[in-house]
Amino acid sequence: AVDAVLGGAGVAGLLDAVSLAVSERLIRYDTSIEHDPTVDFGWLDISHGLTYANAARWVWNRHPGPAAARLALFTVFLCFDTGRHERRTSVAEPQAYGTADGDLTAAILDGRVGDAMANAA
């Protein structure tokens, strides 16, 4: 992450990458585990990555500097942490973008991850 920022992506580019990664993870989330009492992970855990990236972007835009840059770098850790369930299961395989048909909700509910990502893009 530090190399990306120093390589020219900048803090805004870093936050874009984090937001995209967490968004795709949220779209891949398997809703069938939502009410499983043996799984201590849910969509809300993933959404924290988006919330934190949004907050870090707000701080960077209003008060750029070393403290705001450190906050942005911490979002990389949080992005990694939002994948802790995927790393323990077989759902971590990234999927190629599918076909955008304009119905993001249906694609998510039908489990068509590639189509959902295409509709969200």
DRENMARRO-283381 format. One line per 10 residues: number of its first residue (from 1); their letters; for each residue x, y, z of N, C-alpha, C. Coordinates in steps of 0.1 Angstrom, whole numbers, plus 5000, padded with zeros to 4 digits. Layout:
NUM> A> X,Y,Z,X,Y,Z,X,Y,Z | ...
//
This chain:
1> AVDAVLGGAG> 5008,4988,5000,5000,5000,5000,5009,5013,5000 | 5019,5012,5008,5028,5024,5008,5035,5026,4995 | 5039,5015,4989,5045,5016,4975,5035,5022,4965 | 5023,5018,4966,5013,5023,4957,5012,5038,4958 | 5011,5043,4971,5010,5057,4973,5022,5064,4968 | 5034,5059,4972,5047,5066,4968,5049,5064,4953 | 5043,5054,4947,5044,5052,4932,5035,5061,4924 | 5027,5070,4931,5019,5079,4923,5004,5078,4925 | 4999,5067,4931,4985,5066,4933,4979,5077,4942 | 4987,5081,4951,4983,5091,4961,4973,5085,4971
11> VAGLLDAVSL> 4970,5093,4980,4960,5089,4991,4946,5086,4985 | 4942,5095,4976,4929,5094,4970,4928,5081,4962 | 4939,5077,4955,4939,5065,4947,4939,5053,4956 | 4946,5054,4967,4946,5043,4977,4932,5041,4982 | 4925,5051,4986,4912,5050,4991,4902,5045,4980 | 4904,5048,4968,4896,5043,4957,4898,5028,4956 | 4910,5023,4957,4913,5009,4956,4907,5001,4968 | 4908,5007,4980,4902,5001,4992,4887,5000,4990 | 4881,5011,4986,4866,5012,4984,4861,5001,4974 | 4869,5000,4963,4865,4990,4953,4866,4976,4958
21> AVSERLIRYD> 4877,4973,4965,4880,4960,4970,4869,4956,4980 | 4866,4965,4989,4856,4961,4999,4842,4960,4993 | 4839,4969,4983,4826,4968,4976,4824,4955,4969 | 4835,4950,4962,4834,4937,4956,4832,4926,4966 | 4839,4927,4977,4837,4917,4988,4823,4917,4993 | 4817,4929,4994,4803,4929,4999,4794,4923,4989 | 4796,4925,4976,4788,4919,4966,4789,4904,4966 | 4802,4899,4969,4804,4884,4969,4798,4878,4982 | 4794,4885,4992,4790,4880,5004,4778,4870,5002 | 4780,4859,5009,4770,4848,5008,4759,4850,5019
31> TSIEHDPTVD> 4747,4855,5014,4737,4858,5024,4731,4846,5031 | 4734,4834,5026,4729,4822,5032,4734,4820,5046 | 4745,4826,5050,4751,4825,5063,4746,4835,5073 | 4738,4844,5068,4734,4856,5076,4728,4852,5089 | 4720,4842,5090,4713,4838,5102,4718,4825,5108 | 4730,4821,5104,4737,4809,5110,4743,4813,5123 | 4739,4808,5134,4744,4812,5147,4759,4807,5149 | 4764,4798,5141,4778,4794,5142,4787,4803,5135 | 4782,4812,5127,4791,4821,5120,4791,4835,5126 | 4803,4839,5131,4804,4852,5138,4808,4863,5129
41> FGWLDISHGL> 4803,4863,5117,4807,4873,5107,4795,4876,5098 | 4793,4888,5094,4781,4892,5086,4785,4903,5077 | 4775,4907,5069,4776,4918,5059,4780,4931,5067 | 4776,4933,5079,4779,4945,5086,4794,4946,5089 | 4801,4935,5091,4815,4935,5093,4822,4940,5080 | 4817,4936,5068,4823,4941,5056,4820,4956,5054 | 4808,4960,5057,4804,4974,5055,4813,4984,5063 | 4819,4979,5074,4827,4988,5082,4839,4993,5074 | 4844,4984,5065,4855,4988,5056,4851,5000,5047 | 4839,5000,5042,4834,5011,5034,4832,5024,5042
51> TYANAARWVW> 4827,5022,5054,4825,5034,5063,4838,5040,5066 | 4848,5032,5070,4861,5037,5074,4868,5044,5062 | 4867,5038,5050,4873,5044,5038,4867,5058,5035 | 4853,5058,5037,4846,5071,5034,4850,5081,5044 | 4852,5077,5057,4856,5087,5067,4870,5092,5065 | 4879,5082,5061,4893,5086,5058,4894,5096,5046 | 4885,5093,5036,4885,5102,5024,4880,5116,5028 | 4870,5117,5037,4865,5130,5042,4877,5137,5049 | 4884,5130,5058,4895,5137,5065,4906,5141,5056 | 4909,5133,5046,4920,5136,5037,4916,5148,5029
61> NRHPGPAAAR> 4904,5149,5024,4899,5161,5016,4899,5174,5024 | 4897,5173,5037,4895,5185,5045,4908,5189,5053 | 4916,5179,5056,4928,5181,5064,4939,5172,5060 | 4944,5174,5047,4955,5165,5042,4967,5167,5050 | 4974,5156,5052,4987,5157,5060,4990,5143,5065 | 5001,5142,5073,5006,5129,5078,4995,5121,5086 | 4988,5128,5095,4978,5121,5103,4967,5115,5094 | 4962,5123,5084,4952,5118,5075,4957,5107,5066 | 4970,5108,5062,4976,5097,5054,4977,5084,5062 | 4981,5085,5075,4981,5073,5083,4967,5067,5084
71> LALFTVFLCF> 4957,5075,5086,4943,5070,5087,4940,5063,5074 | 4943,5068,5062,4941,5062,5050,4948,5048,5049 | 4960,5048,5053,4968,5035,5053,4961,5025,5062 | 4955,5029,5073,4949,5019,5082,4937,5013,5075 | 4931,5020,5065,4920,5014,5058,4924,5002,5050 | 4937,5001,5046,4942,4989,5039,4941,4977,5049 | 4945,4979,5061,4943,4968,5071,4928,4964,5073 | 4920,4974,5074,4906,4971,5076,4900,4964,5064 | 4904,4968,5052,4900,4961,5039,4904,4946,5040 | 4917,4943,5045,4921,4930,5046,4912,4922,5057
81> DTGRHERRTS> 4909,4929,5068,4902,4923,5078,4887,4919,5074 | 4882,4927,5065,4868,4924,5060,4868,4911,5052 | 4879,4905,5049,4880,4893,5042,4882,4881,5051 | 4882,4883,5064,4885,4871,5073,4876,4859,5071 | 4863,4861,5068,4855,4850,5065,4858,4843,5052 | 4861,4851,5042,4865,4845,5029,4877,4837,5030 | 4887,4841,5038,4899,4834,5039,4897,4820,5047 | 4887,4819,5054,4884,4806,5061,4875,4797,5054 | 4869,4802,5043,4860,4794,5035,4864,4793,5020 | 4856,4788,5012,4859,4787,4998,4853,4798,4989
91> VAEPQAYGTA> 4848,4809,4995,4842,4819,4987,4851,4830,4983 | 4864,4829,4985,4873,4840,4983,4877,4841,4968 | 4873,4832,4960,4877,4833,4945,4871,4845,4939 | 4879,4854,4933,4873,4865,4926,4866,4861,4913 | 4856,4867,4910,4848,4864,4898,4850,4875,4888 | 4850,4871,4875,4850,4881,4864,4837,4888,4864 | 4838,4901,4859,4826,4908,4857,4817,4901,4847 | 4804,4902,4849,4794,4895,4840,4788,4905,4831 | 4775,4904,4829,4767,4912,4820,4759,4922,4828 | 4760,4935,4824,4752,4945,4831,4738,4945,4824
101> DGDLTAAILD> 4728,4941,4832,4714,4941,4826,4706,4952,4833 | 4712,4960,4842,4705,4971,4849,4698,4967,4861 | 4698,4955,4865,4691,4950,4877,4700,4945,4888 | 4707,4954,4895,4717,4951,4905,4711,4942,4916 | 4699,4946,4921,4692,4939,4932,4690,4925,4928 | 4684,4922,4916,4681,4908,4912,4694,4900,4911 | 4705,4906,4906,4717,4899,4904,4723,4895,4918 | 4722,4904,4928,4727,4901,4941,4718,4890,4947 | 4705,4891,4947,4696,4881,4953,4697,4868,4946 | 4700,4868,4933,4702,4855,4926,4716,4849,4927
111> GRVGDAMANA> 4725,4856,4934,4738,4851,4936,4747,4852,4923 | 4743,4860,4914,4751,4862,4902,4761,4873,4904 | 4772,4870,4911,4782,4879,4915,4788,4887,4904 | 4792,4881,4893,4798,4888,4882,4788,4898,4876 | 4775,4894,4875,4765,4903,4869,4763,4915,4879 | 4763,4912,4892,4761,4923,4902,4773,4933,4901 | 4785,4928,4900,4797,4937,4899,4796,4945,4886 | 4791,4939,4875,4790,4947,4862,4779,4957,4864 | 4768,4954,4870,4757,4964,4872,4762,4975,4882 | 4770,4972,4891,4775,4982,4901,4785,4991,4895
121> A> 4793,4987,4885,4804,4994,4880,4799,5007,4872
//
